[in-house]
Amino acid sequence: MSPEELTAMTRYQVGALKAFLDAEGMPLHHVKPHGVLYGMMYRDKEVCRAVYEGVPKGITVFGLAGTLHEEIAKELGLPFVAELYGDVKYSKDGTLVIDRKKKQFQTLAEEAQAHIKSQVENGSVTAVTGEDVQLPIGDHQVSLCCHSDSPGAIEIVTAARLIIDQFNKKHFSL
């Protein structure tokens, strides 16, 4: 697809979503590209710019901090939320390791909890190669993504909810 087609596709899809939300009296809160497009966007400036140019001004975009997602959002004046992943592992450069066939954490409860807790509390993860990686989330708001088709998704989301609730209670007196 050309950059112009990517922009048009994004406008069309976001416009369709907005129409459904309007019919229910709900606002459009954010836009988050998914799948292969998400990965292409943090590697290819032209692709990222084309997609984000299709996002309505003032609408928040969710993306991978420290990548083109953040850079292009800033250039275009789009609010940015740093996205963390409860069920996806990271490479040593802080990008995502996408498996064609999703693999479950070896010891699901313990590994998932440690993976999520490290991101939420320390802004870091252990890369698939063993290095400790600091995630460049800075002072951005964060979102934690957990995919419903990941093996052990219910356990991962349960662990995430507990960790986030504890973190919020500790830091925000909720």
Contacts in CASP RR format, 6 or more apart in sequence:
PFRMAT RR
TARGET T0000
AUTHOR 0000-0000-0000
METHOD contacts of the structure
MODEL  1
MSPEELTAMTRYQVGALKAFLDAEGMPLHHVKPHGVLYGMMYRDKEVCRA
VYEGVPKGITVFGLAGTLHEEIAKELGLPFVAELYGDVKYSKDGTLVIDR
KKKQFQTLAEEAQAHIKSQVENGSVTAVTGEDVQLPIGDHQVSLCCHSDS
PGAIEIVTAARLIIDQFNKKHFSL
1 9 0 8 1.000
3 46 0 8 1.000
3 47 0 8 1.000
3 49 0 8 1.000
3 50 0 8 1.000
4 50 0 8 1.000
6 47 0 8 1.000
6 50 0 8 1.000
6 51 0 8 1.000
7 50 0 8 1.000
7 51 0 8 1.000
7 53 0 8 1.000
7 54 0 8 1.000
8 54 0 8 1.000
10 31 0 8 1.000
10 50 0 8 1.000
10 51 0 8 1.000
10 52 0 8 1.000
10 53 0 8 1.000
10 54 0 8 1.000
10 55 0 8 1.000
11 54 0 8 1.000
14 28 0 8 1.000
14 31 0 8 1.000
14 54 0 8 1.000
14 55 0 8 1.000
14 56 0 8 1.000
14 59 0 8 1.000
17 28 0 8 1.000
18 28 0 8 1.000
18 56 0 8 1.000
21 27 0 8 1.000
21 28 0 8 1.000
28 56 0 8 1.000
28 59 0 8 1.000
29 59 0 8 1.000
29 60 0 8 1.000
30 59 0 8 1.000
30 60 0 8 1.000
30 61 0 8 1.000
30 62 0 8 1.000
30 81 0 8 1.000
31 55 0 8 1.000
31 59 0 8 1.000
31 60 0 8 1.000
31 61 0 8 1.000
31 62 0 8 1.000
32 38 0 8 1.000
32 61 0 8 1.000
32 62 0 8 1.000
32 63 0 8 1.000
32 83 0 8 1.000
33 41 0 8 1.000
33 51 0 8 1.000
35 98 0 8 1.000
37 47 0 8 1.000
37 51 0 8 1.000
38 63 0 8 1.000
38 64 0 8 1.000
39 96 0 8 1.000
39 98 0 8 1.000
40 47 0 8 1.000
40 48 0 8 1.000
41 47 0 8 1.000
41 48 0 8 1.000
41 51 0 8 1.000
41 68 0 8 1.000
41 69 0 8 1.000
42 48 0 8 1.000
42 63 0 8 1.000
42 64 0 8 1.000
42 67 0 8 1.000
42 68 0 8 1.000
42 69 0 8 1.000
42 95 0 8 1.000
43 68 0 8 1.000
44 68 0 8 1.000
45 68 0 8 1.000
45 72 0 8 1.000
48 68 0 8 1.000
48 69 0 8 1.000
48 71 0 8 1.000
48 72 0 8 1.000
49 72 0 8 1.000
49 75 0 8 1.000
49 76 0 8 1.000
52 61 0 8 1.000
52 72 0 8 1.000
52 73 0 8 1.000
52 76 0 8 1.000
52 78 0 8 1.000
53 76 0 8 1.000
55 61 0 8 1.000
55 76 0 8 1.000
55 78 0 8 1.000
57 77 0 8 1.000
57 78 0 8 1.000
58 77 0 8 1.000
58 78 0 8 1.000
58 79 0 8 1.000
59 78 0 8 1.000
59 79 0 8 1.000
60 78 0 8 1.000
60 79 0 8 1.000
60 80 0 8 1.000
60 81 0 8 1.000
61 69 0 8 1.000
61 73 0 8 1.000
61 78 0 8 1.000
61 79 0 8 1.000
61 80 0 8 1.000
61 81 0 8 1.000
62 80 0 8 1.000
62 81 0 8 1.000
62 83 0 8 1.000
62 143 0 8 1.000
62 145 0 8 1.000
63 69 0 8 1.000
63 70 0 8 1.000
63 73 0 8 1.000
63 80 0 8 1.000
63 81 0 8 1.000
63 82 0 8 1.000
63 83 0 8 1.000
64 70 0 8 1.000
64 82 0 8 1.000
64 83 0 8 1.000
64 94 0 8 1.000
64 95 0 8 1.000
64 96 0 8 1.000
65 80 0 8 1.000
65 82 0 8 1.000
65 83 0 8 1.000
65 135 0 8 1.000
65 136 0 8 1.000
65 137 0 8 1.000
65 138 0 8 1.000
65 140 0 8 1.000
66 136 0 8 1.000
67 95 0 8 1.000
69 80 0 8 1.000
70 80 0 8 1.000
70 82 0 8 1.000
70 136 0 8 1.000
70 140 0 8 1.000
73 79 0 8 1.000
73 80 0 8 1.000
74 80 0 8 1.000
80 140 0 8 1.000
81 140 0 8 1.000
81 141 0 8 1.000
81 142 0 8 1.000
81 143 0 8 1.000
82 135 0 8 1.000
82 137 0 8 1.000
82 138 0 8 1.000
82 140 0 8 1.000
82 141 0 8 1.000
82 142 0 8 1.000
82 143 0 8 1.000
83 142 0 8 1.000
83 143 0 8 1.000
83 144 0 8 1.000
83 145 0 8 1.000
84 116 0 8 1.000
84 119 0 8 1.000
84 120 0 8 1.000
84 123 0 8 1.000
84 135 0 8 1.000
84 137 0 8 1.000
84 142 0 8 1.000
84 143 0 8 1.000
84 144 0 8 1.000
84 145 0 8 1.000
85 96 0 8 1.000
85 119 0 8 1.000
85 144 0 8 1.000
85 145 0 8 1.000
85 146 0 8 1.000
86 112 0 8 1.000
86 115 0 8 1.000
86 116 0 8 1.000
86 119 0 8 1.000
86 144 0 8 1.000
86 145 0 8 1.000
86 146 0 8 1.000
86 156 0 8 1.000
86 160 0 8 1.000
87 102 0 8 1.000
87 112 0 8 1.000
87 145 0 8 1.000
87 146 0 8 1.000
87 147 0 8 1.000
87 150 0 8 1.000
87 153 0 8 1.000
87 156 0 8 1.000
88 96 0 8 1.000
88 97 0 8 1.000
88 98 0 8 1.000
88 145 0 8 1.000
88 147 0 8 1.000
89 96 0 8 1.000
89 97 0 8 1.000
89 115 0 8 1.000
89 125 0 8 1.000
89 127 0 8 1.000
89 128 0 8 1.000
90 96 0 8 1.000
90 97 0 8 1.000
90 125 0 8 1.000
90 127 0 8 1.000
90 128 0 8 1.000
90 133 0 8 1.000
90 135 0 8 1.000
91 97 0 8 1.000
91 127 0 8 1.000
91 128 0 8 1.000
91 129 0 8 1.000
92 127 0 8 1.000
92 128 0 8 1.000
92 129 0 8 1.000
92 130 0 8 1.000
92 131 0 8 1.000
92 133 0 8 1.000
93 133 0 8 1.000
94 125 0 8 1.000
94 127 0 8 1.000
94 133 0 8 1.000
94 135 0 8 1.000
97 128 0 8 1.000
102 147 0 8 1.000
102 149 0 8 1.000
102 150 0 8 1.000
102 151 0 8 1.000
103 151 0 8 1.000
104 150 0 8 1.000
104 151 0 8 1.000
104 152 0 8 1.000
105 111 0 8 1.000
105 112 0 8 1.000
105 115 0 8 1.000
105 156 0 8 1.000
108 151 0 8 1.000
108 152 0 8 1.000
108 155 0 8 1.000
108 156 0 8 1.000
109 155 0 8 1.000
109 159 0 8 1.000
112 152 0 8 1.000
112 155 0 8 1.000
112 156 0 8 1.000
112 159 0 8 1.000
112 160 0 8 1.000
113 159 0 8 1.000
113 163 0 8 1.000
115 125 0 8 1.000
115 126 0 8 1.000
116 144 0 8 1.000
116 156 0 8 1.000
116 159 0 8 1.000
116 160 0 8 1.000
116 163 0 8 1.000
117 163 0 8 1.000
118 124 0 8 1.000
118 125 0 8 1.000
118 126 0 8 1.000
119 125 0 8 1.000
119 135 0 8 1.000
119 144 0 8 1.000
120 142 0 8 1.000
120 144 0 8 1.000
120 163 0 8 1.000
120 164 0 8 1.000
120 167 0 8 1.000
121 163 0 8 1.000
121 167 0 8 1.000
123 134 0 8 1.000
123 135 0 8 1.000
123 137 0 8 1.000
124 132 0 8 1.000
124 133 0 8 1.000
124 134 0 8 1.000
124 135 0 8 1.000
125 132 0 8 1.000
125 133 0 8 1.000
125 135 0 8 1.000
126 132 0 8 1.000
126 133 0 8 1.000
127 133 0 8 1.000
144 160 0 8 1.000
144 164 0 8 1.000
146 153 0 8 1.000
146 156 0 8 1.000
146 157 0 8 1.000
146 160 0 8 1.000
147 153 0 8 1.000
150 156 0 8 1.000
165 174 0 8 1.000
168 174 0 8 1.000
END
